[in-house]
Amino acid sequence: MDDYLEQRIRVLELEVEELKEKAKPNRQDNTWIWAFIPILALLIPVLALVGDIF
């Protein structure tokens, strides 16, 4: 019984590792969004100031 449980736990651990590996590329595909949003948020007030000055 203990051997069965240990094998089942190991299988589940391997499945979790596979799911983590599959999820990694999806996160990296969207990283540019998290860089673009703060840049855009900083750019809007700067453009507003430039528009008021000129």
PyMOL Python script that loads the backbone (N, CA, C, O; Angstrom):
from pymol import cmd

cmd.read_pdbstr("""\
ATOM      1  N   MET A   1       0.824  -1.195   0.000  1.00  0.00           N
ATOM      2  CA  MET A   1       0.000   0.000   0.000  1.00  0.00           C
ATOM      3  C   MET A   1       0.868   1.258   0.000  1.00  0.00           C
ATOM      4  O   MET A   1       0.586   2.209  -0.729  1.00  0.00           O
ATOM      5  N   ASP A   2       1.912   1.263   0.810  1.00  0.00           N
ATOM      6  CA  ASP A   2       2.793   2.422   0.852  1.00  0.00           C
ATOM      7  C   ASP A   2       3.498   2.627  -0.479  1.00  0.00           C
ATOM      8  O   ASP A   2       3.672   3.760  -0.927  1.00  0.00           O
ATOM      9  N   ASP A   3       3.902   1.533  -1.111  1.00  0.00           N
ATOM     10  CA  ASP A   3       4.561   1.647  -2.412  1.00  0.00           C
ATOM     11  C   ASP A   3       3.625   2.260  -3.442  1.00  0.00           C
ATOM     12  O   ASP A   3       4.035   3.084  -4.259  1.00  0.00           O
ATOM     13  N   TYR A   4       2.372   1.852  -3.394  1.00  0.00           N
ATOM     14  CA  TYR A   4       1.392   2.395  -4.338  1.00  0.00           C
ATOM     15  C   TYR A   4       1.226   3.896  -4.124  1.00  0.00           C
ATOM     16  O   TYR A   4       1.198   4.665  -5.085  1.00  0.00           O
ATOM     17  N   LEU A   5       1.117   4.306  -2.880  1.00  0.00           N
ATOM     18  CA  LEU A   5       0.952   5.727  -2.579  1.00  0.00           C
ATOM     19  C   LEU A   5       2.183   6.522  -2.995  1.00  0.00           C
ATOM     20  O   LEU A   5       2.055   7.621  -3.535  1.00  0.00           O
ATOM     21  N   GLU A   6       3.360   5.988  -2.753  1.00  0.00           N
ATOM     22  CA  GLU A   6       4.585   6.679  -3.154  1.00  0.00           C
ATOM     23  C   GLU A   6       4.659   6.816  -4.671  1.00  0.00           C
ATOM     24  O   GLU A   6       5.058   7.861  -5.185  1.00  0.00           O
ATOM     25  N   GLN A   7       4.273   5.757  -5.388  1.00  0.00           N
ATOM     26  CA  GLN A   7       4.277   5.826  -6.847  1.00  0.00           C
ATOM     27  C   GLN A   7       3.255   6.845  -7.338  1.00  0.00           C
ATOM     28  O   GLN A   7       3.528   7.604  -8.268  1.00  0.00           O
ATOM     29  N   ARG A   8       2.097   6.862  -6.725  1.00  0.00           N
ATOM     30  CA  ARG A   8       1.044   7.806  -7.127  1.00  0.00           C
ATOM     31  C   ARG A   8       1.494   9.238  -6.868  1.00  0.00           C
ATOM     32  O   ARG A   8       1.260  10.123  -7.692  1.00  0.00           O
ATOM     33  N   ILE A   9       2.134   9.467  -5.733  1.00  0.00           N
ATOM     34  CA  ILE A   9       2.638  10.807  -5.415  1.00  0.00           C
ATOM     35  C   ILE A   9       3.676  11.235  -6.440  1.00  0.00           C
ATOM     36  O   ILE A   9       3.671  12.380  -6.892  1.00  0.00           O
ATOM     37  N   ARG A  10       4.566  10.322  -6.807  1.00  0.00           N
ATOM     38  CA  ARG A  10       5.609  10.647  -7.787  1.00  0.00           C
ATOM     39  C   ARG A  10       5.001  10.968  -9.150  1.00  0.00           C
ATOM     40  O   ARG A  10       5.444  11.890  -9.834  1.00  0.00           O
ATOM     41  N   VAL A  11       3.985  10.199  -9.538  1.00  0.00           N
ATOM     42  CA  VAL A  11       3.310  10.466 -10.813  1.00  0.00           C
ATOM     43  C   VAL A  11       2.661  11.849 -10.785  1.00  0.00           C
ATOM     44  O   VAL A  11       2.749  12.598 -11.758  1.00  0.00           O
ATOM     45  N   LEU A  12       2.021  12.179  -9.691  1.00  0.00           N
ATOM     46  CA  LEU A  12       1.389  13.494  -9.573  1.00  0.00           C
ATOM     47  C   LEU A  12       2.425  14.613  -9.585  1.00  0.00           C
ATOM     48  O   LEU A  12       2.194  15.667 -10.178  1.00  0.00           O
ATOM     49  N   GLU A  13       3.567  14.389  -8.933  1.00  0.00           N
ATOM     50  CA  GLU A  13       4.634  15.390  -8.958  1.00  0.00           C
ATOM     51  C   GLU A  13       5.136  15.613 -10.376  1.00  0.00           C
ATOM     52  O   GLU A  13       5.381  16.750 -10.779  1.00  0.00           O
ATOM     53  N   LEU A  14       5.292  14.533 -11.132  1.00  0.00           N
ATOM     54  CA  LEU A  14       5.737  14.668 -12.517  1.00  0.00           C
ATOM     55  C   LEU A  14       4.705  15.405 -13.363  1.00  0.00           C
ATOM     56  O   LEU A  14       5.064  16.210 -14.222  1.00  0.00           O
ATOM     57  N   GLU A  15       3.429  15.133 -13.123  1.00  0.00           N
ATOM     58  CA  GLU A  15       2.381  15.837 -13.861  1.00  0.00           C
ATOM     59  C   GLU A  15       2.392  17.327 -13.536  1.00  0.00           C
ATOM     60  O   GLU A  15       2.191  18.158 -14.421  1.00  0.00           O
ATOM     61  N   VAL A  16       2.622  17.662 -12.282  1.00  0.00           N
ATOM     62  CA  VAL A  16       2.694  19.070 -11.888  1.00  0.00           C
ATOM     63  C   VAL A  16       3.881  19.748 -12.567  1.00  0.00           C
ATOM     64  O   VAL A  16       3.759  20.876 -13.044  1.00  0.00           O
ATOM     65  N   GLU A  17       5.028  19.070 -12.615  1.00  0.00           N
ATOM     66  CA  GLU A  17       6.200  19.634 -13.284  1.00  0.00           C
ATOM     67  C   GLU A  17       5.936  19.858 -14.768  1.00  0.00           C
ATOM     68  O   GLU A  17       6.353  20.872 -15.329  1.00  0.00           O
ATOM     69  N   GLU A  18       5.241  18.910 -15.409  1.00  0.00           N
ATOM     70  CA  GLU A  18       4.914  19.068 -16.826  1.00  0.00           C
ATOM     71  C   GLU A  18       3.991  20.259 -17.040  1.00  0.00           C
ATOM     72  O   GLU A  18       4.167  21.020 -17.991  1.00  0.00           O
ATOM     73  N   LEU A  19       3.012  20.422 -16.161  1.00  0.00           N
ATOM     74  CA  LEU A  19       2.101  21.557 -16.287  1.00  0.00           C
ATOM     75  C   LEU A  19       2.829  22.880 -16.088  1.00  0.00           C
ATOM     76  O   LEU A  19       2.528  23.864 -16.764  1.00  0.00           O
ATOM     77  N   LYS A  20       3.783  22.906 -15.163  1.00  0.00           N
ATOM     78  CA  LYS A  20       4.570  24.122 -14.954  1.00  0.00           C
ATOM     79  C   LYS A  20       5.391  24.458 -16.187  1.00  0.00           C
ATOM     80  O   LYS A  20       5.491  25.625 -16.565  1.00  0.00           O
ATOM     81  N   GLU A  21       5.978  23.452 -16.816  1.00  0.00           N
ATOM     82  CA  GLU A  21       6.772  23.675 -18.026  1.00  0.00           C
ATOM     83  C   GLU A  21       5.900  24.192 -19.167  1.00  0.00           C
ATOM     84  O   GLU A  21       6.331  25.041 -19.947  1.00  0.00           O
ATOM     85  N   LYS A  22       4.686  23.685 -19.262  1.00  0.00           N
ATOM     86  CA  LYS A  22       3.779  24.142 -20.320  1.00  0.00           C
ATOM     87  C   LYS A  22       3.318  25.568 -20.061  1.00  0.00           C
ATOM     88  O   LYS A  22       3.056  26.308 -21.009  1.00  0.00           O
ATOM     89  N   ALA A  23       3.214  25.968 -18.810  1.00  0.00           N
ATOM     90  CA  ALA A  23       2.713  27.295 -18.466  1.00  0.00           C
ATOM     91  C   ALA A  23       3.783  28.367 -18.621  1.00  0.00           C
ATOM     92  O   ALA A  23       3.446  29.538 -18.797  1.00  0.00           O
ATOM     93  N   LYS A  24       5.051  28.007 -18.562  1.00  0.00           N
ATOM     94  CA  LYS A  24       6.120  29.009 -18.620  1.00  0.00           C
ATOM     95  C   LYS A  24       6.119  29.836 -19.903  1.00  0.00           C
ATOM     96  O   LYS A  24       6.192  31.061 -19.809  1.00  0.00           O
ATOM     97  N   PRO A  25       6.039  29.244 -21.095  1.00  0.00           N
ATOM     98  CA  PRO A  25       6.076  30.073 -22.306  1.00  0.00           C
ATOM     99  C   PRO A  25       4.921  31.061 -22.388  1.00  0.00           C
ATOM    100  O   PRO A  25       5.093  32.156 -22.922  1.00  0.00           O
ATOM    101  N   ASN A  26       3.757  30.704 -21.876  1.00  0.00           N
ATOM    102  CA  ASN A  26       2.621  31.619 -21.928  1.00  0.00           C
ATOM    103  C   ASN A  26       2.896  32.877 -21.122  1.00  0.00           C
ATOM    104  O   ASN A  26       2.515  33.978 -21.520  1.00  0.00           O
ATOM    105  N   ARG A  27       3.555  32.707 -19.996  1.00  0.00           N
ATOM    106  CA  ARG A  27       3.870  33.872 -19.184  1.00  0.00           C
ATOM    107  C   ARG A  27       4.864  34.779 -19.888  1.00  0.00           C
ATOM    108  O   ARG A  27       4.732  36.002 -19.837  1.00  0.00           O
ATOM    109  N   GLN A  28       5.844  34.201 -20.536  1.00  0.00           N
ATOM    110  CA  GLN A  28       6.868  35.005 -21.180  1.00  0.00           C
ATOM    111  C   GLN A  28       6.349  35.674 -22.445  1.00  0.00           C
ATOM    112  O   GLN A  28       6.893  36.700 -22.854  1.00  0.00           O
ATOM    113  N   ASP A  29       5.324  35.131 -23.072  1.00  0.00           N
ATOM    114  CA  ASP A  29       4.748  35.775 -24.244  1.00  0.00           C
ATOM    115  C   ASP A  29       4.084  37.092 -23.880  1.00  0.00           C
ATOM    116  O   ASP A  29       4.020  38.000 -24.709  1.00  0.00           O
ATOM    117  N   ASN A  30       3.596  37.212 -22.667  1.00  0.00           N
ATOM    118  CA  ASN A  30       2.863  38.403 -22.259  1.00  0.00           C
ATOM    119  C   ASN A  30       3.699  39.379 -21.443  1.00  0.00           C
ATOM    120  O   ASN A  30       3.160  40.363 -20.938  1.00  0.00           O
ATOM    121  N   THR A  31       4.985  39.140 -21.300  1.00  0.00           N
ATOM    122  CA  THR A  31       5.788  40.028 -20.459  1.00  0.00           C
ATOM    123  C   THR A  31       5.930  41.415 -21.065  1.00  0.00           C
ATOM    124  O   THR A  31       6.091  42.387 -20.327  1.00  0.00           O
ATOM    125  N   TRP A  32       5.875  41.537 -22.387  1.00  0.00           N
ATOM    126  CA  TRP A  32       6.011  42.863 -23.002  1.00  0.00           C
ATOM    127  C   TRP A  32       4.853  43.767 -22.595  1.00  0.00           C
ATOM    128  O   TRP A  32       5.013  44.986 -22.536  1.00  0.00           O
ATOM    129  N   ILE A  33       3.680  43.179 -22.311  1.00  0.00           N
ATOM    130  CA  ILE A  33       2.531  43.989 -21.886  1.00  0.00           C
ATOM    131  C   ILE A  33       2.842  44.661 -20.557  1.00  0.00           C
ATOM    132  O   ILE A  33       2.522  45.833 -20.359  1.00  0.00           O
ATOM    133  N   TRP A  34       3.469  43.915 -19.639  1.00  0.00           N
ATOM    134  CA  TRP A  34       3.759  44.472 -18.318  1.00  0.00           C
ATOM    135  C   TRP A  34       4.871  45.503 -18.377  1.00  0.00           C
ATOM    136  O   TRP A  34       5.015  46.294 -17.445  1.00  0.00           O
ATOM    137  N   ALA A  35       5.657  45.522 -19.437  1.00  0.00           N
ATOM    138  CA  ALA A  35       6.638  46.590 -19.623  1.00  0.00           C
ATOM    139  C   ALA A  35       5.996  47.779 -20.329  1.00  0.00           C
ATOM    140  O   ALA A  35       6.356  48.925 -20.057  1.00  0.00           O
ATOM    141  N   PHE A  36       5.062  47.524 -21.221  1.00  0.00           N
ATOM    142  CA  PHE A  36       4.462  48.583 -22.032  1.00  0.00           C
ATOM    143  C   PHE A  36       3.488  49.435 -21.228  1.00  0.00           C
ATOM    144  O   PHE A  36       3.441  50.652 -21.410  1.00  0.00           O
ATOM    145  N   ILE A  37       2.714  48.820 -20.350  1.00  0.00           N
ATOM    146  CA  ILE A  37       1.691  49.557 -19.598  1.00  0.00           C
ATOM    147  C   ILE A  37       2.295  50.643 -18.702  1.00  0.00           C
ATOM    148  O   ILE A  37       1.806  51.772 -18.741  1.00  0.00           O
ATOM    149  N   PRO A  38       3.336  50.369 -17.894  1.00  0.00           N
ATOM    150  CA  PRO A  38       3.910  51.460 -17.085  1.00  0.00           C
ATOM    151  C   PRO A  38       4.552  52.555 -17.933  1.00  0.00           C
ATOM    152  O   PRO A  38       4.484  53.734 -17.585  1.00  0.00           O
ATOM    153  N   ILE A  39       5.173  52.167 -19.042  1.00  0.00           N
ATOM    154  CA  ILE A  39       5.768  53.174 -19.925  1.00  0.00           C
ATOM    155  C   ILE A  39       4.678  54.080 -20.472  1.00  0.00           C
ATOM    156  O   ILE A  39       4.841  55.300 -20.514  1.00  0.00           O
ATOM    157  N   LEU A  40       3.568  53.489 -20.891  1.00  0.00           N
ATOM    158  CA  LEU A  40       2.446  54.273 -21.401  1.00  0.00           C
ATOM    159  C   LEU A  40       1.874  55.169 -20.308  1.00  0.00           C
ATOM    160  O   LEU A  40       1.519  56.318 -20.567  1.00  0.00           O
ATOM    161  N   ALA A  41       1.786  54.648 -19.094  1.00  0.00           N
ATOM    162  CA  ALA A  41       1.251  55.432 -17.980  1.00  0.00           C
ATOM    163  C   ALA A  41       2.150  56.625 -17.659  1.00  0.00           C
ATOM    164  O   ALA A  41       1.653  57.678 -17.259  1.00  0.00           O
ATOM    165  N   LEU A  42       3.446  56.477 -17.825  1.00  0.00           N
ATOM    166  CA  LEU A  42       4.355  57.598 -17.597  1.00  0.00           C
ATOM    167  C   LEU A  42       4.371  58.556 -18.777  1.00  0.00           C
ATOM    168  O   LEU A  42       4.610  59.751 -18.602  1.00  0.00           O
ATOM    169  N   LEU A  43       4.123  58.052 -19.954  1.00  0.00           N
ATOM    170  CA  LEU A  43       4.200  58.866 -21.159  1.00  0.00           C
ATOM    171  C   LEU A  43       3.008  59.811 -21.289  1.00  0.00           C
ATOM    172  O   LEU A  43       3.158  60.913 -21.816  1.00  0.00           O
ATOM    173  N   ILE A  44       1.844  59.409 -20.827  1.00  0.00           N
ATOM    174  CA  ILE A  44       0.639  60.232 -20.984  1.00  0.00           C
ATOM    175  C   ILE A  44       0.773  61.589 -20.284  1.00  0.00           C
ATOM    176  O   ILE A  44       0.493  62.607 -20.917  1.00  0.00           O
ATOM    177  N   PRO A  45       1.187  61.660 -19.009  1.00  0.00           N
ATOM    178  CA  PRO A  45       1.343  62.991 -18.391  1.00  0.00           C
ATOM    179  C   PRO A  45       2.446  63.819 -19.045  1.00  0.00           C
ATOM    180  O   PRO A  45       2.328  65.041 -19.143  1.00  0.00           O
ATOM    181  N   VAL A  46       3.505  63.170 -19.489  1.00  0.00           N
ATOM    182  CA  VAL A  46       4.587  63.898 -20.157  1.00  0.00           C
ATOM    183  C   VAL A  46       4.068  64.516 -21.446  1.00  0.00           C
ATOM    184  O   VAL A  46       4.353  65.679 -21.733  1.00  0.00           O
ATOM    185  N   LEU A  47       3.320  63.762 -22.215  1.00  0.00           N
ATOM    186  CA  LEU A  47       2.755  64.297 -23.456  1.00  0.00           C
ATOM    187  C   LEU A  47       1.757  65.414 -23.171  1.00  0.00           C
ATOM    188  O   LEU A  47       1.664  66.369 -23.941  1.00  0.00           O
ATOM    189  N   ALA A  48       1.014  65.306 -22.080  1.00  0.00           N
ATOM    190  CA  ALA A  48       0.079  66.366 -21.710  1.00  0.00           C
ATOM    191  C   ALA A  48       0.833  67.644 -21.359  1.00  0.00           C
ATOM    192  O   ALA A  48       0.413  68.734 -21.747  1.00  0.00           O
ATOM    193  N   LEU A  49       1.938  67.523 -20.632  1.00  0.00           N
ATOM    194  CA  LEU A  49       2.745  68.701 -20.297  1.00  0.00           C
ATOM    195  C   LEU A  49       3.355  69.321 -21.542  1.00  0.00           C
ATOM    196  O   LEU A  49       3.360  70.542 -21.694  1.00  0.00           O
ATOM    197  N   VAL A  50       3.864  68.489 -22.424  1.00  0.00           N
ATOM    198  CA  VAL A  50       4.452  69.000 -23.666  1.00  0.00           C
ATOM    199  C   VAL A  50       3.380  69.695 -24.494  1.00  0.00           C
ATOM    200  O   VAL A  50       3.648  70.723 -25.116  1.00  0.00           O
ATOM    201  N   GLY A  51       2.184  69.151 -24.507  1.00  0.00           N
ATOM    202  CA  GLY A  51       1.089  69.782 -25.245  1.00  0.00           C
ATOM    203  C   GLY A  51       0.710  71.130 -24.653  1.00  0.00           C
ATOM    204  O   GLY A  51       0.355  72.045 -25.396  1.00  0.00           O
ATOM    205  N   ASP A  52       0.777  71.276 -23.340  1.00  0.00           N
ATOM    206  CA  ASP A  52       0.461  72.553 -22.698  1.00  0.00           C
ATOM    207  C   ASP A  52       1.555  73.585 -22.936  1.00  0.00           C
ATOM    208  O   ASP A  52       1.267  74.774 -23.078  1.00  0.00           O
ATOM    209  N   ILE A  53       2.803  73.140 -22.982  1.00  0.00           N
ATOM    210  CA  ILE A  53       3.919  74.074 -23.151  1.00  0.00           C
ATOM    211  C   ILE A  53       3.944  74.641 -24.565  1.00  0.00           C
ATOM    212  O   ILE A  53       4.139  75.841 -24.759  1.00  0.00           O
ATOM    213  N   PHE A  54       3.746  73.771 -25.547  1.00  0.00           N
ATOM    214  CA  PHE A  54       3.844  74.248 -26.934  1.00  0.00           C
ATOM    215  C   PHE A  54       2.480  74.556 -27.436  1.00  0.00           C
ATOM    216  O   PHE A  54       2.323  74.973 -28.584  1.00  0.00           O
TER     217      PHE A  54
END
""", "prot")
cmd.dss("prot")
cmd.show_as("cartoon", "prot")
cmd.util.cbc("prot")
cmd.orient("prot")
